[in-house]
Amino acid sequence: MTIELYEKTMLEVDSIQHGSVSCSPNEAHVISLFDLCYEHSKAIFQLHRNKLYGSAFALIRCCIESYVRALWLRCCATQQQSEAVWSKDGKWPKFGIILKNIDSYNKSSFFEHRYKPSFGKLSSLIHGSSIQTSQRLKQKKLQFEPSDEELKELLKESCFLSILANVGIAEILDNQKSIKDLNVIFDKFNKAIPADAKNRAAE
């Protein structure tokens, strides 16, 4: 799948209209995290267009965390846990525990398999550690330049999360038209990516 097709996918997702938000306070918190995930995804594409690759790669962990936290709140958290995370920052379970809880709920190993092994790399990207700095030194110029494959992987993951985040919003709002339209976009997205990536993207 080319970068142009990822750009087209993001435009299709952006055309989705969710309508007015009418839901419970807890659902509103979940929607806000899904929306934050989507905003991060769009920002990654905007940074890519401006060749600000270091910042684009730094945002992918934020994008992932927003999405999995939304899922955890929606599917796994008790009322007490939900109230705790919104009353005080720092009350979230550790990333690995969130992934494990979601997979237990879904009776799968999808999220742990997809994100837990890369958490160290994601942390390095967001905190300006070795991955962000060493390449600049090796290339002897003050710019982070990913390989074409790394860039495609970043944009693919951003597309994947943007679609799922919008599906989550549409499901909470019971917007059947948006759900249908997003499923069409997701089906096209899955058919366009290489077979090995398709296997990793399928829940």
Backbone as CSV, one residue per row, in Angstrom:
resi,resn,N_x,N_y,N_z,CA_x,CA_y,CA_z,C_x,C_y,C_z
1,MET,0.859,-1.188,0.000,0.000,0.000,0.000,0.895,1.237,0.000
2,THR,0.645,2.147,-0.894,1.483,3.333,-1.010,1.065,4.400,-0.009
3,ILE,1.950,5.360,0.205,1.650,6.458,1.117,0.437,7.242,0.622
4,GLU,0.298,7.360,-0.693,-0.848,8.081,-1.257,-2.167,7.412,-0.862
5,LEU,-2.165,6.079,-0.806,-3.380,5.365,-0.418,-3.675,5.541,1.066
6,TYR,-2.638,5.643,1.881,-2.855,5.936,3.298,-3.471,7.325,3.459
7,GLU,-2.956,8.274,2.670,-3.510,9.633,2.707,-4.987,9.610,2.307
8,LYS,-5.307,8.851,1.283,-6.691,8.755,0.820,-7.581,8.135,1.897
9,THR,-7.068,7.124,2.580,-7.831,6.480,3.646,-8.154,7.470,4.751
10,MET,-7.162,8.289,5.124,-7.397,9.281,6.174,-8.452,10.302,5.754
11,LEU,-8.455,10.688,4.489,-9.475,11.613,3.995,-10.866,10.982,4.069
12,GLU,-10.948,9.688,3.773,-12.234,8.995,3.847,-12.734,8.931,5.286
13,VAL,-11.825,8.651,6.215,-12.212,8.621,7.626,-12.662,10.006,8.075
14,ASP,-11.982,11.030,7.605,-12.302,12.406,8.002,-13.676,12.843,7.494
15,SER,-14.183,12.162,6.488,-15.499,12.517,5.932,-16.649,11.984,6.784
16,ILE,-16.350,11.108,7.737,-17.388,10.518,8.579,-17.965,11.580,9.524
17,GLN,-19.279,11.638,9.575,-19.965,12.590,10.450,-20.660,11.821,11.574
18,HIS,-20.250,12.079,12.817,-20.823,11.347,13.947,-22.086,12.000,14.494
19,GLY,-22.302,13.267,14.189,-23.466,13.953,14.729,-23.240,14.409,16.156
20,SER,-24.323,14.768,16.838,-24.211,15.282,18.202,-23.877,14.156,19.173
21,VAL,-23.177,14.516,20.243,-22.765,13.543,21.258,-23.751,13.581,22.417
22,SER,-24.449,12.464,22.617,-25.389,12.332,23.723,-25.151,10.974,24.377
23,CYS,-24.526,10.989,25.561,-24.160,9.733,26.204,-23.905,9.970,27.685
24,SER,-23.597,8.900,28.395,-23.307,8.995,29.825,-21.940,9.638,30.045
25,PRO,-21.667,10.118,31.279,-20.351,10.710,31.556,-19.197,9.761,31.278
26,ASN,-19.352,8.484,31.630,-18.263,7.537,31.378,-18.068,7.319,29.883
27,GLU,-19.167,7.228,29.151,-19.063,7.085,27.695,-18.427,8.311,27.070
28,ALA,-18.707,9.481,27.628,-18.099,10.710,27.119,-16.584,10.687,27.317
29,HIS,-16.128,10.139,28.437,-14.691,10.005,28.669,-14.056,9.063,27.655
30,VAL,-14.748,7.968,27.380,-14.238,7.005,26.402,-14.163,7.649,25.021
31,ILE,-15.229,8.343,24.629,-15.252,9.021,23.336,-14.125,10.040,23.239
32,SER,-13.863,10.750,24.332,-12.806,11.765,24.300,-11.442,11.129,24.031
33,LEU,-11.212,9.935,24.563,-9.942,9.243,24.307,-9.873,8.725,22.873
34,PHE,-10.981,8.186,22.368,-11.007,7.765,20.965,-10.728,8.966,20.056
35,ASP,-11.341,10.101,20.384,-11.150,11.295,19.567,-9.711,11.798,19.658
36,LEU,-9.106,11.697,20.847,-7.708,12.090,21.011,-6.801,11.200,20.167
37,CYS,-7.092,9.909,20.155,-6.338,8.977,19.303,-6.419,9.405,17.844
38,TYR,-7.627,9.746,17.407,-7.820,10.160,16.015,-7.086,11.464,15.724
39,GLU,-7.126,12.403,16.670,-6.414,13.672,16.479,-4.911,13.438,16.352
40,HIS,-4.367,12.547,17.195,-2.944,12.210,17.087,-2.632,11.606,15.715
41,SER,-3.528,10.743,15.226,-3.322,10.128,13.904,-3.247,11.189,12.813
42,LYS,-4.178,12.137,12.869,-4.170,13.206,11.863,-2.911,14.067,11.996
43,ALA,-2.466,14.297,13.225,-1.258,15.097,13.441,-0.026,14.394,12.882
44,ILE,0.014,13.073,12.998,1.136,12.306,12.443,1.233,12.527,10.940
45,PHE,0.088,12.507,10.261,0.100,12.734,8.814,0.515,14.164,8.496
46,GLN,0.055,15.122,9.290,0.427,16.515,9.045,1.931,16.715,9.261
47,LEU,2.486,16.111,10.286,3.926,16.200,10.538,4.711,15.521,9.418
48,HIS,4.199,14.408,8.931,4.843,13.722,7.796,4.891,14.630,6.566
49,ARG,3.786,15.315,6.292,3.752,16.199,5.119,4.783,17.324,5.248
50,ASN,5.064,17.724,6.488,6.039,18.792,6.716,7.445,18.252,7.009
51,LYS,7.615,16.940,6.823,8.905,16.267,7.019,9.450,16.432,8.429
52,LEU,8.551,16.524,9.402,8.931,16.571,10.812,8.801,15.158,11.373
53,TYR,9.680,14.273,10.900,9.530,12.847,11.141,9.736,12.448,12.602
54,GLY,10.682,13.101,13.290,10.909,12.758,14.685,9.668,12.964,15.526
55,SER,9.006,14.090,15.328,7.777,14.391,16.068,6.647,13.452,15.657
56,ALA,6.590,13.115,14.379,5.557,12.179,13.910,5.705,10.824,14.585
57,PHE,6.935,10.323,14.655,7.166,9.021,15.286,6.947,9.090,16.799
58,ALA,7.243,10.234,17.404,7.027,10.373,18.843,5.552,10.259,19.198
59,LEU,4.674,10.677,18.298,3.235,10.701,18.590,2.573,9.329,18.527
60,ILE,3.204,8.342,17.921,2.508,7.073,17.721,2.211,6.384,19.049
61,ARG,3.117,6.515,20.028,2.811,5.924,21.341,1.600,6.610,21.958
62,CYS,1.517,7.939,21.861,0.357,8.671,22.382,-0.931,8.189,21.714
63,CYS,-0.852,7.947,20.432,-1.998,7.477,19.652,-2.444,6.101,20.147
64,ILE,-1.484,5.203,20.306,-1.784,3.843,20.772,-2.351,3.867,22.185
65,GLU,-1.706,4.625,23.073,-2.158,4.673,24.467,-3.576,5.236,24.583
66,SER,-3.885,6.259,23.818,-5.237,6.824,23.862,-6.263,5.786,23.455
67,TYR,-5.935,5.013,22.401,-6.886,4.008,21.913,-7.079,2.879,22.915
68,VAL,-5.979,2.306,23.430,-6.124,1.156,24.331,-6.710,1.585,25.680
69,ARG,-6.434,2.807,26.124,-7.064,3.292,27.343,-8.574,3.431,27.156
70,ALA,-8.983,3.901,25.993,-10.418,4.004,25.699,-11.065,2.622,25.734
71,LEU,-10.419,1.645,25.109,-10.953,0.281,25.114,-11.041,-0.273,26.529
72,TRP,-9.985,-0.032,27.306,-9.960,-0.544,28.682,-11.088,0.068,29.499
73,LEU,-11.295,1.375,29.392,-12.380,2.025,30.111,-13.740,1.482,29.684
74,ARG,-13.864,1.252,28.397,-15.156,0.814,27.852,-15.476,-0.631,28.207
75,CYS,-14.466,-1.495,28.207,-14.716,-2.934,28.296,-14.283,-3.589,29.607
76,CYS,-13.317,-2.991,30.293,-12.676,-3.701,31.404,-12.784,-3.010,32.757
77,ALA,-12.754,-1.699,32.785,-12.655,-0.959,34.046,-13.931,-1.076,34.878
78,THR,-13.761,-1.181,36.194,-14.895,-1.095,37.103,-15.296,0.371,37.252
79,GLN,-16.442,0.608,37.842,-16.871,1.983,38.072,-15.873,2.728,38.953
80,GLN,-15.346,2.028,39.956,-14.358,2.639,40.852,-13.084,3.007,40.093
81,GLN,-12.642,2.112,39.210,-11.441,2.401,38.411,-11.691,3.569,37.459
82,SER,-12.867,3.606,36.844,-13.202,4.699,35.930,-13.170,6.040,36.643
83,GLU,-13.773,6.089,37.828,-13.791,7.336,38.593,-12.383,7.736,39.018
84,ALA,-11.538,6.742,39.337,-10.182,7.035,39.809,-9.328,7.678,38.726
85,VAL,-9.404,7.150,37.481,-8.528,7.676,36.432,-8.935,9.081,36.002
86,TRP,-10.191,9.433,36.218,-10.624,10.769,35.835,-10.515,11.777,36.968
87,SER,-10.372,11.277,38.189,-10.242,12.205,39.317,-8.797,12.590,39.588
88,LYS,-7.857,11.743,39.150,-6.445,12.034,39.419,-5.563,11.389,38.364
89,ASP,-4.681,12.191,37.747,-3.726,11.643,36.793,-2.800,10.656,37.500
90,GLY,-2.377,9.648,36.755,-1.461,8.675,37.331,-2.139,7.452,37.894
91,LYS,-3.471,7.407,37.840,-4.211,6.265,38.377,-4.444,5.168,37.334
92,TRP,-3.933,5.386,36.135,-4.096,4.366,35.100,-3.242,3.137,35.431
93,PRO,-3.745,1.946,35.121,-2.891,0.758,35.249,-1.715,0.849,34.276
94,LYS,-0.697,0.052,34.523,0.439,0.033,33.611,-0.004,-0.449,32.231
95,PHE,0.743,-0.003,31.224,0.394,-0.292,29.825,0.201,-1.791,29.598
96,GLY,1.127,-2.603,30.110,1.040,-4.048,29.908,-0.196,-4.650,30.536
97,ILE,-0.601,-4.138,31.686,-1.809,-4.639,32.358,-3.055,-4.274,31.565
98,ILE,-3.079,-3.056,31.021,-4.213,-2.649,30.180,-4.347,-3.579,28.978
99,LEU,-3.224,-3.850,28.310,-3.261,-4.750,27.145,-3.748,-6.145,27.543
100,LYS,-3.241,-6.643,28.662,-3.628,-7.980,29.123,-5.115,-8.028,29.458
101,ASN,-5.621,-6.998,30.122,-7.052,-6.950,30.457,-7.924,-6.952,29.216
102,ILE,-7.536,-6.158,28.223,-8.323,-6.095,26.985,-8.315,-7.443,26.277
103,ASP,-7.148,-8.076,26.196,-7.063,-9.384,25.544,-7.867,-10.439,26.301
104,SER,-7.861,-10.371,27.632,-8.665,-11.312,28.418,-10.147,-11.111,28.129
105,TYR,-10.562,-9.869,28.010,-11.960,-9.566,27.686,-12.326,-10.118,26.310
106,ASN,-11.409,-9.958,25.349,-11.674,-10.419,23.977,-11.327,-11.881,23.746
107,LYS,-10.755,-12.528,24.783,-10.298,-13.913,24.662,-9.337,-14.074,23.482
108,SER,-8.327,-13.204,23.451,-7.326,-13.237,22.387,-5.993,-12.770,22.959
109,SER,-4.971,-12.721,22.108,-3.668,-12.170,22.519,-3.271,-11.044,21.573
110,PHE,-4.271,-10.473,20.907,-4.005,-9.513,19.834,-3.203,-8.296,20.295
111,PHE,-3.683,-7.613,21.322,-3.057,-6.348,21.707,-1.697,-6.549,22.367
112,GLU,-1.574,-7.565,23.213,-0.263,-7.838,23.803,0.746,-8.201,22.719
113,HIS,0.322,-9.001,21.770,1.215,-9.410,20.678,1.592,-8.224,19.811
114,ARG,0.662,-7.316,19.599,0.900,-6.204,18.678,1.741,-5.094,19.298
115,TYR,1.489,-4.768,20.584,2.097,-3.564,21.145,3.100,-3.779,22.283
116,LYS,2.962,-4.836,23.054,3.857,-4.990,24.202,5.330,-5.111,23.803
117,PRO,5.679,-5.897,22.764,7.097,-6.022,22.402,7.737,-4.714,21.941
118,SER,6.936,-3.792,21.440,7.491,-2.541,20.899,7.428,-1.384,21.882
119,PHE,6.993,-1.646,23.137,6.790,-0.545,24.079,8.093,0.201,24.381
120,GLY,9.209,-0.534,24.490,10.494,0.109,24.743,10.888,1.044,23.616
121,LYS,10.666,0.600,22.394,10.977,1.436,21.233,10.074,2.658,21.188
122,LEU,8.790,2.467,21.489,7.855,3.588,21.511,8.252,4.614,22.570
123,SER,8.708,4.123,23.718,9.144,5.021,24.784,10.367,5.817,24.362
124,SER,11.295,5.156,23.671,12.499,5.842,23.195,12.138,6.938,22.202
125,LEU,11.167,6.659,21.352,10.752,7.648,20.355,10.117,8.870,20.991
126,ILE,9.311,8.664,22.031,8.601,9.792,22.620,9.485,10.612,23.549
127,HIS,10.479,9.969,24.167,11.305,10.665,25.153,12.627,11.181,24.588
128,GLY,12.812,11.073,23.295,14.035,11.604,22.702,15.273,10.832,23.081
129,SER,15.124,9.527,23.273,16.266,8.689,23.655,17.028,8.233,22.416
130,SER,17.661,7.066,22.500,18.657,6.682,21.491,18.136,6.645,20.061
131,ILE,16.935,6.151,19.844,16.439,6.031,18.469,16.328,7.410,17.818
132,GLN,15.820,8.367,18.586,15.641,9.719,18.051,16.975,10.428,17.823
133,THR,17.953,10.182,18.690,19.190,10.963,18.639,20.308,10.316,17.838
134,SER,20.438,8.990,17.925,21.593,8.334,17.298,21.579,8.479,15.783
135,GLN,20.382,8.407,15.173,20.322,8.509,13.716,20.750,9.900,13.245
136,ARG,20.390,10.922,14.009,20.797,12.279,13.648,22.316,12.401,13.668
137,LEU,22.939,11.748,14.636,24.394,11.805,14.744,25.063,11.019,13.618
138,LYS,24.489,9.848,13.301,25.063,9.019,12.241,24.986,9.709,10.891
139,GLN,23.869,10.390,10.643,23.687,11.047,9.353,24.382,12.406,9.294
140,LYS,24.880,12.850,10.450,25.621,14.112,10.542,24.787,15.311,10.059
141,LYS,23.490,15.240,10.333,22.634,16.394,10.069,21.479,16.359,11.053
142,LEU,20.987,17.521,11.392,20.001,17.621,12.451,18.591,17.336,11.945
143,GLN,18.387,16.096,11.519,17.050,15.678,11.084,16.925,14.173,11.225
144,PHE,15.809,13.757,11.765,15.494,12.337,11.863,14.880,11.898,10.544
145,GLU,15.513,10.955,9.868,15.007,10.489,8.568,14.786,8.979,8.613
146,PRO,13.535,8.561,8.732,13.235,7.132,8.744,13.391,6.528,7.350
147,SER,13.502,5.201,7.320,13.498,4.520,6.030,12.090,4.557,5.454
148,ASP,11.981,4.254,4.160,10.650,4.236,3.525,9.734,3.231,4.207
149,GLU,10.293,2.069,4.579,9.478,1.039,5.227,9.022,1.487,6.609
150,GLU,9.907,2.147,7.354,9.525,2.648,8.683,8.421,3.691,8.570
151,LEU,8.534,4.551,7.586,7.522,5.593,7.396,6.180,4.987,7.001
152,LYS,6.203,4.021,6.099,4.965,3.360,5.690,4.313,2.641,6.868
153,GLU,5.138,2.020,7.718,4.609,1.319,8.884,3.940,2.301,9.847
154,LEU,4.558,3.456,10.040,3.977,4.481,10.908,2.630,4.951,10.376
155,LEU,2.563,5.258,9.092,1.329,5.773,8.502,0.253,4.691,8.455
156,LYS,0.668,3.457,8.235,-0.300,2.345,8.236,-0.929,2.187,9.614
157,GLU,-0.087,2.233,10.648,-0.604,2.087,12.014,-1.517,3.255,12.379
158,SER,-1.161,4.444,11.918,-1.997,5.619,12.179,-3.363,5.473,11.515
159,CYS,-3.381,4.981,10.285,-4.650,4.721,9.585,-5.482,3.692,10.335
160,PHE,-4.839,2.598,10.712,-5.497,1.505,11.421,-6.185,2.019,12.685
161,LEU,-5.448,2.793,13.480,-5.995,3.297,14.738,-7.072,4.359,14.510
162,SER,-6.904,5.174,13.473,-7.905,6.213,13.210,-9.248,5.588,12.832
163,ILE,-9.204,4.523,12.055,-10.452,3.839,11.686,-11.110,3.237,12.922
164,LEU,-10.327,2.497,13.717,-10.899,1.818,14.879,-11.399,2.813,15.926
165,ALA,-10.682,3.926,16.095,-11.131,4.934,17.052,-12.480,5.509,16.641
166,ASN,-12.648,5.753,15.358,-13.926,6.283,14.871,-15.037,5.245,14.943
167,VAL,-14.697,3.972,14.750,-15.687,2.911,14.941,-16.158,2.913,16.395
168,GLY,-15.201,3.065,17.315,-15.558,3.101,18.730,-16.511,4.239,19.047
169,ILE,-16.255,5.415,18.505,-17.147,6.563,18.712,-18.534,6.272,18.142
170,ALA,-18.578,5.768,16.917,-19.856,5.498,16.250,-20.665,4.446,16.994
171,GLU,-19.993,3.433,17.545,-20.709,2.387,18.288,-21.335,2.942,19.562
172,ILE,-20.594,3.771,20.278,-21.139,4.354,21.508,-22.343,5.239,21.198
173,LEU,-22.264,5.989,20.105,-23.359,6.877,19.713,-24.457,6.149,18.942
174,ASP,-24.237,4.849,18.686,-25.185,4.024,17.933,-25.519,4.641,16.579
175,ASN,-24.468,5.156,15.915,-24.630,5.752,14.592,-24.374,4.658,13.550
176,GLN,-25.437,4.004,13.137,-25.304,2.839,12.268,-24.731,3.185,10.891
177,LYS,-25.060,4.353,10.384,-24.524,4.756,9.083,-23.004,4.915,9.151
178,SER,-22.529,5.581,10.201,-21.083,5.753,10.348,-20.380,4.420,10.514
179,ILE,-20.985,3.510,11.296,-20.396,2.179,11.480,-20.281,1.461,10.140
180,LYS,-21.356,1.521,9.354,-21.348,0.877,8.037,-20.288,1.482,7.133
181,ASP,-20.218,2.805,7.079,-19.245,3.487,6.215,-17.814,3.177,6.653
182,LEU,-17.579,3.138,7.962,-16.233,2.846,8.470,-15.835,1.401,8.198
183,ASN,-16.788,0.488,8.267,-16.486,-0.906,7.940,-16.080,-1.059,6.482
184,VAL,-16.708,-0.279,5.602,-16.331,-0.286,4.185,-14.899,0.223,4.025
185,ILE,-14.576,1.316,4.721,-13.217,1.875,4.665,-12.209,0.867,5.200
186,PHE,-12.559,0.213,6.306,-11.644,-0.758,6.919,-11.423,-1.968,6.009
187,ASP,-12.475,-2.420,5.351,-12.347,-3.544,4.419,-11.416,-3.181,3.259
188,LYS,-11.572,-1.991,2.716,-10.691,-1.539,1.628,-9.253,-1.419,2.118
189,PHE,-9.085,-0.908,3.311,-7.758,-0.753,3.913,-7.086,-2.116,4.055
190,ASN,-7.811,-3.099,4.581,-7.246,-4.436,4.773,-6.888,-5.109,3.458
191,LYS,-7.690,-4.887,2.441,-7.422,-5.508,1.141,-6.217,-4.886,0.456
192,ALA,-5.917,-3.636,0.790,-4.834,-2.920,0.110,-3.466,-3.161,0.728
193,ILE,-3.429,-3.500,2.032,-2.125,-3.692,2.668,-1.589,-5.072,2.351
194,PRO,-0.257,-5.264,2.422,0.346,-6.563,2.126,-0.188,-7.654,3.041
195,ALA,-0.085,-8.880,2.606,-0.653,-10.004,3.343,-0.105,-10.121,4.759
196,ASP,1.204,-9.910,4.939,1.775,-10.039,6.281,1.261,-8.960,7.201
197,ALA,1.080,-7.742,6.699,0.537,-6.655,7.510,-0.935,-6.909,7.793
198,LYS,-1.632,-7.485,6.833,-3.055,-7.774,7.002,-3.258,-8.730,8.165
199,ASN,-2.406,-9.742,8.280,-2.534,-10.692,9.365,-2.348,-10.026,10.716
200,ARG,-1.424,-9.065,10.780,-1.167,-8.387,12.045,-2.270,-7.387,12.365
201,ALA,-2.973,-6.892,11.368,-3.998,-5.872,11.598,-5.363,-6.491,11.900
202,ALA,-5.530,-7.766,11.610,-6.837,-8.397,11.787,-7.040,-8.779,13.245
203,GLU,-8.169,-8.436,13.799,-8.458,-8.795,15.187,-8.984,-10.225,15.213
